[in-house]
Amino acid sequence: MYHQNLEEFPENFLWGSASAAYQIEGAFDEDGKGPSVWDTFSKIPGKTFENTNGDIAIDHYHRYKEDVRLMAEMGLKAYRFSVAWSRIIPDGEGEINEKGLSFYENLVDELLLYGIEPVLTLYHWDMPQALQDKYNGWESREVIGSFKKYCKALFERLGNKVKYWVTFNEQNVFTAMGYRWETHPPNVSDVKRMFEANHVVNLANAEVINLFHEMVPEGLIGPSFGYGPMYPATSNPADILAAENGNDFNNSWWLDIYCKGRYPVFTLKQLKKNGIAPTILPDDEELLVSAKPDFLGINFYHGGTVQENKLEKPIENQHKDRAFSATDPYLMQPKEEQSQSPEIPMFHSVSNPYLEKTNWGWEIDPVGFRVALREVYARYDLPIFVTENGLGAIDELTESGTIEDDYRIDYLNAHILEMKKAITDGVEMIGYCSWSFTDLLSWLNGYKKRYGFVYVDRTEQDVKDLQRIPKKSYYWYKNIIETNGENITNKIEVQK
Ligand code: BGP
């Protein structure tokens, strides 16, 4: 659809920004916090860039007031953050740690003081290590009860202060990276175990949504999914079919469960044929169907392009032209030695010649963002909250003490423009959170891959003074918020 004039953003549109506990807080063992799987995993030599970890991160735990003040000065309307489960319950299921709860309550109070809407993520990948050790983490249904206990403590304490809640962040990413690619905890490489663990997370998601609706009837809850549209490489109908398979396997596999309570038929059948489908017990379906999210959180970075692949195993030279980044969670490719690669007969990923890439090889695809928003809204009919979108780049602190991140402004402007078009098309949207507010730890890429509006002065090995310095994009976004996005056009004007 081409629109001569774009509609305005809704009046109460939540212009926000996001973060996650492990990536910002630091204070990894303070005030009674128990270790999480990320505290353990990041210490395994060679797993993260230059062996970086979040022990100190950007020390948000001690500097949250300063960070919130910067948000307030920018005029931010919403701030998405996650709670570290092992701060609230150090061993995951036992005693509740009051100091952990009060940290988040203080943070929420501080946000509310400035009229910033808190958006709370319950699980952004940091399972308490004790539960990993005791039950094998998400591979056991025992963990569902522990997760409910933790969530209940937060609903009780913050249910009257926080309206927007996110259950799981990018379930597709943490299950694949953690159980298939050995690049996240618990460092496993087994497709069957991945699908089993993923199913348990689905059950936990449903249980907690139902619990929330009982306990916090005025609030809104939904998962945040890492969505990427699937493009066919050509107009060959066989490639169109491959793209449908890719969409089924990479997107509907999760979104259908969240919204319809059942797995997509074709992928499920394919997994069963390969002997890697999850174990579904008789009562599971009833639970999954009963839990309805109030909105869908969408994290958008990029999608993928696929072609037909009828081979049992990809041929050798196909591997060579794959633009494949070892740390791109959205485009991991089957390893040759991994016998169970269910997607091989379904589709085959190729590089998209129309799209530029970031320094880390991630495609830049603003139109794909509009495609994503429309697809998700058309299929699932739920309001969308964009809970992440942003550019990871190497920023330079100039001698005069500024950061001229025009490339980030270009990136965000282009994406927000496409979002405005999607709204004009008819997509119902709650808000948009950029990733991220401050610079923070990239899980696998250290401190060098920066996303923030606010520069944080540290390197991988040198913590320095962690000084916060607003970048050029900070002032640009401030203006976008002030004008409710009316200046979002093809032309960019930055006010500083
Ligand atoms: C998403 C995660 C975020 C964040 C972002 C950028 O998948 O939800 O936590 O890390 O990706 O990723 P990266 O740091 O790998 O560039």
Boltz pocket constraint, residues with backbone or C-beta under 6 A from the ligand:
constraints:
  - pocket:
      binder: B
      contacts: [[A, 20], [A, 169], [A, 170], [A, 173], [A, 226], [A, 299], [A, 327], [A, 329], [A, 388], [A, 392], [A, 435], [A, 441], [A, 442], [A, 443], [A, 444], [A, 445], [A, 449]]
      max_distance: 6.0
